[in-house]
Amino acid sequence: MNNSTKKNWLKWATNIVGLVPGLTVIKTNIGVPPSFTKEIMGGMVEAVCALIILLIWLNKQKLKTYTNAFYTKQSIICTLLFLLATIGYLQIYKSCTIPKGIRSRPTVQPLWLSNELKQYLIQKNMSSLTEYHHGYGAQKTDEIIQEKAPNQLLLTVIIIYTNFVFLFVFLTCSFAFVWIKFEKLSPPD
């Protein structure tokens, strides 16, 4: 494989990594928690990653002035951050998702409960929101969360969306730094 082919491959790989995940989320609903909108999650990934690719492309000449060690270091950092964001997202997803019960669909709970919601569960002799969900169903669970812990739910939603987007941001940046480094090292076509 000659240098021109490698350069083109890395450029297209960066663009694909930046643009395909959002479309995949929209099409397949992969990684989207219950009661979240796949179009919003996928659209956010698309918009942010496209912006990153555009910013890198617009600043490509300035970025080429840095040392090769800089690109390697940044790519490694972005890859590690991608892995951490992936692990974080999986943990948050697991913590926030109440699985489907016998009579109900899966739903999302806040990362932490408000005192008001805790007291309500104690009054109902329930040890957790999951137990309440399995006893009363997703509709009642969603209603009680909205009534007793709306701020906690809002912050949970923000954390989930932010983590999900940054997961792909770090992956896109990792590829972009390798692409710029290789383009800098390669002789012009």
N, C-alpha and C positions, 0 to 999 in steps of 0.2 A: 504494500500500500504506500503510495507516494505521499509527500507532505500536503499537497493540495487536497487529496482525498481525505486525509486525516483531519485537516482543518475544517473541511466541509462537514464531515461526520460529527465532529465535536460541536460545531455551530448548530447543526440540526438537532443533535441530542439535547443541547441546552434549550432550544426552542420547544422541543417536544416535552421535555420535563417541565417546562414552564406553562405550557398550554393544555396538554392532554389531561392532567389529573382533574382539573375542574370540570371538563366535559365528561370525564368518566364518572365523577360523582353525580352529575346531573342525570346521566343516562342510567346508571346502575343503582344509585342510592347507597353505595358502599361507604361505610364509615359514618353515616348520618344517624345520630341518635333518634329514637322514636319521638314523634311529634315535632321534629325539626324539619324545615323545608330544604329539600335537596337542591332546589334551584338557587336558594340564597347561599348555601354553603359552597356549592360549586361555582356560582357566580363570583363570590368573594375570592376564592382561590384563583379563578381566571383573571379577575381584574388586578389583583395584587401581583401575581406572577408576570402578567403582561407588562405591568408598569415597571417591574424590576428589569425585565429584558430590555424594554425601551430605554430606561435610564442607563443601563450598562452599554447599550449600543450607542447612545448619544455621547457617553463619556469614554468611549473605547480608547481614543487617542491618549487622553489623560491617564487612564488606567494602565496603558502600556508603558508608562514611564517608571512604574514601580519595579522592584527587583523580583527575580524569579522566586526567591525565598518567600516574599510577601504573598504571591499567588498560592504557593504550596501551603503556607501556613493558614491563609484564609479559607482555602478549600477544605483543609483538614478540620478547622474549627467549624465550618458550616456543616460538614458531614457529621461531626460529633453532635452538634446542636440538632441536626435532623434526627439522629438516633434518640437523643434525649426527648425531643418533642414527640416522637412516635411513641416512646415508652410512656411519657406523660399523658398523651392523648388516650392511649389504651387504658391507663389507670383511671383517668377521669371518666372515660366512657363506662368502664366497669362499675365505678362508684356511683355514677348518676343514673344508670339504667336499671329500672325495676323490671325484671323479666316478665314475660307473659304468664298470666295465671290461668287457671282452669276456665274462668269465665271472662277473662279480660285481655286486652292488648297490652304490650309493653308500654311503659311511660318513663318520663324523666323526673328525678327528684333533685332537690338542691344538694350541693356538696355538703352543706351544714343546715341543720334545722333551726328555726327560730324558737325562742322560748315558748311563744304562744302555740306553735305547732307541737312542741314536745308535751306541753300541758294537755293539749287536746287528745293526743295519743294516749297519755296516761289515763285520762278520763274514760277513754274507750277501751281500756285494758289491753292496749296494743303495745308491743315492745318496739316496733319499728314501722316505718312507712311502708316497707315491703309487706309486712303482715296486714296492714290496713288495706293495701292495694289488693291483696289476694282475697280479703274478706268483703270489700265493698266495690271493687272494680276500678278500672282506670279512670272513668268519668268522674267518680266521686273523689278519687285521689287527686286528679288534676284540679278539681274545684277547691279542695281543702288546701292544697299548696298555694293556689292563687289567692285564697282568702287569708291564710295564716302566715305565709312566708313568701310574699311576692318579691321583696328585695333580694332575698337569698337566691330565688330562682333566676331573677334577672342577672345577678352577678355570675351565677353558674353558666347561664347561656353565653354571656360575654367571654368567660374563661374558655368555654368549649370552642366557640367560634374563633377566638384569637389563637388558641393552641393549634387548631386544625389548619388555619391559614399559615401560621409560621412554620409548621411542619413542611409545607411545600415551598415556602420562601427559602428556607435553609437548603433544601435540595436543589432548587433552581440556582441559587448563588454558588453552591459547591461546583456544579457543572460549569457555570459561567466563568469562574476563576480559572478552571482548568483550560477552558476554551481560549481565554485571553492569553494565558501563559503560553499555550501552544502556538497561538497566532503570532505572538511576539518572537518566539524562538524560531519559527519557520521563515525561510526566505520568501520574499514576495513571489506570487505566481507569475 
